[in-house]
């Protein structure tokens, strides 16, 4: 069987911006104003695609209850306004469309609550490269009282927690809404909840055939330089905010 070596030309980088997951209870739903009040100072922006679900606030699992009508967990909505100082959010079924007319406050008894989150990873265009490094810590478990011998005994180790660091280099364009610009700004986003990276090593037309590494993340550093001889580029560094999902096999 012939073996095909993967090349970087089939790689890709997808991103979910920081500060794009918010929660509220029934008290945060206003039928009169068609508003949803989540936490203040998040990173929602006009045009962001979002979805709604009910979660258990204690463990993050799927919650029980009903979303405020007519919101549906299967539908993608679009932010038409978000006031950072108050957390007041309004959504539409289309980009720049009319506000969804809320008719009920839904049901979400504690510890359940409503969650609005960025709908899915979005492709970052003009990516020059990305890298991701994983490592394991080592724990020294050497014990005293070894038997006397001619040679020194070796220390003993076991492996500890895993960790990772990542980086990417992205060309900057004149598109105001480009994710490369947003990634740089997200370094200073206080609430990074919702931030995520999906790093494709082999992006195919169908997701099941693609190979990828995905994670919730925090954005740590951004470096941008300008000179007359090169295209503008921003270098971003990040690290996982939890477990990393590896899907490095293609399965038809």
Secondary structure, 3 states (H helix, E strand, C coil): CCCCCCCHHHCEEEEECCCCEEEECHHHEECCCCEEECCCCCCCCCCCEEEEEEEECCCCCECCCECCCCCCCCCCEEEEEEECCCCEEEEECCCCCCECCCCCCCECCCCEEEEEEECCCEECCCEEEEEEEEEEEEEECCCCCCCCCCCCCCCCEEEEEEEEEEEEEEECCCCCCCHHHHHHHHCCCCCCCCCEEEEEEECCCCHHHCEEEEEEEEEEEEEEECCCCCCCEEEEEEEEEEEEEEECCCCC
